[in-house]
């Protein structure tokens, strides 16, 4: 269990060590830099970390050899390595950094530590670091300025890490061109993957003006997390524990970085309206154009056995329609070779922005291996089943009514106690029985982040009723007007 405000404890111990040991922390550092200085901004922008332990995970690999670990990264195409040099909580040392840089002088090395003074920057430079981490939350504005200027004096890059808008206010005056947004709360060490995306959306005008590159830090545990980060508009990722434990993950990360990942989450979070509106079960061009003009943010296309089944030709026809598009699939979709081939085609040709995995269970998520953003739609049977939501490792969960006879949507309303329980823990994405007759009350009662409707807006399965669509969007507007 991580104690609260452990960050304060780390910084306090670091300050005491600086006073006792000096900026080199008792390590013998060369009087002059003897390795080449490499830029920290070229591609691939995947930063793999070397650390033996952490406050959140305890011991990761007590016997880690930094050079051997670095070799595992470099041989798979990594040219940026972050070396933890903090001793008390991460079991690191400047010696680790020097060993890595001497063994691989052609790569860029980031010194990751809780740097508190400009003297530490000079030590980092002499030790062989090409860049240093500057954590805004532990520094005053004037300290940030001094450390940043010291790094620039040595032509070193600075990865400026922020966690909040208040952190960003501290760094605005230096206009950094490399910013890391950390998904880990450094007081509790809990992960919130949407935190970097939410913060990035708020500060986007400044990032564009400064031409800053943005790095997603912490919370990358597998390929799907990397897809989430790049689909959220980040330029790079910093990966720690997961690649220390499993260096083979690196090849997946490199492949994802090189792919043209749709910016689904980035586009979605830039939409200021709430609730977000998804209309599912689109089977024809006329309905797709109509609902998008009425204000739908996402169109859902079913690729499963259903009277609402869509096809490649329809999505190809709609490829220039400026609205987010999602392919809805079930476990059976991947077992049917014809359907799977069609899903692979629409992903390969970038005809959808994301995939909705409907009716999957955590144990059969291994069937999903596409390099495209995804989220899960989960049919919740009871309040007790809300506990399984974290097992999906899904950026968002769309909850739907459970019906044992159906794999997909049911058109039935979810029991109130389940909605209430989900909302108490997670942003609410709501499906199941939504239509003109109840959408206003559902928005008023539960204030969902996203609503998803299909069958209650139809004249018949697969064909939308435009009068119902008109009423539906009018009711949404009326609900928002009284909030």
Buried (B, 14 or more C-beta within 10 A) or exposed (E): EBEEEBBEEBBEBBBEBBEEEEBBBEBEBEEEBEBEBBEBBEEBBBBBBBBBBBBBBEEBBEEBEBEEBBBBBBEBBBBBBBBBBBBBBBBBBBBBBBBBBEBBBEBBBBBBBBBBBBBBBBBBBBBBBBBBBBBBBBBEEEBBBBBBEBBEEBEBBBBBBBBBEEBBEBBEEBEBBBBBBBBBBBBBBEBBBBBBBEBBBEBBEBBEEBEBBBBBBBBBBBBBBBBBBBBBBBBBBBBBBBBBEEBEBBEBBBBBBEEEBBBBBBBBBEEEEBBBBBBBBBBBEEBBBBBBEBBBBBBBBBBBEBEBBBBBEBBEBBEEBEBBBBBBBBBEBBEBEEBBEBBEBBBEEEBBBBBBBBBBEBEEBEBBEBBBBBBBBBBBEEEEBBEEBEEBBBBBBBBBBBBEEBBBBBBBBBBEEBBBBBBEEBEBBBBBBBBBEBBBEBBEBBEBBBBBBBBBBBEEEBBBBBEBBEBBBBBBEEBBEEE
